[in-house]
């Protein structure tokens, strides 16, 4: 998958799911769409996992809330 934002990837994944659920794709197009959807899912999951790891580091033990500056 080329570089894209999480939001762009989610939009493409949602469109892919809608196309598959619509039942208008040929069998070969359905296979290609399913493969693309699986690739997108893996990429988006990796992005979320990376974000979770970064938050864990930022919060020291992974359970504390990130302190917000006083306004």
LINHU-V855896 format. One record per backbone hydrogen bond with DSSP energy under -0.5 kcal/mol. CO is the residue of the C=O (numbers start at 1). NH is the residue of the N-H. Records with the same first field share a line. If there is no record, write none. Layout:
# LINHU-V855896
CO = NH, NH
This chain:
# LINHU-V855896
5 = 9
6 = 10
7 = 11
8 = 12
9 = 13
10 = 14
11 = 15
12 = 16
13 = 17
14 = 18
15 = 19
16 = 20
17 = 21
18 = 22
19 = 23, 24
20 = 23
26 = 30
27 = 31
28 = 32
29 = 33
30 = 34
31 = 35
32 = 36
33 = 37
34 = 38
35 = 39
36 = 40
37 = 41
38 = 42
39 = 43
40 = 44
41 = 45
42 = 46
43 = 47
44 = 48
45 = 49
46 = 50
47 = 51
48 = 52
49 = 53
50 = 54
51 = 55
52 = 56
53 = 57
54 = 58
55 = 59
56 = 62
57 = 60
59 = 61, 64
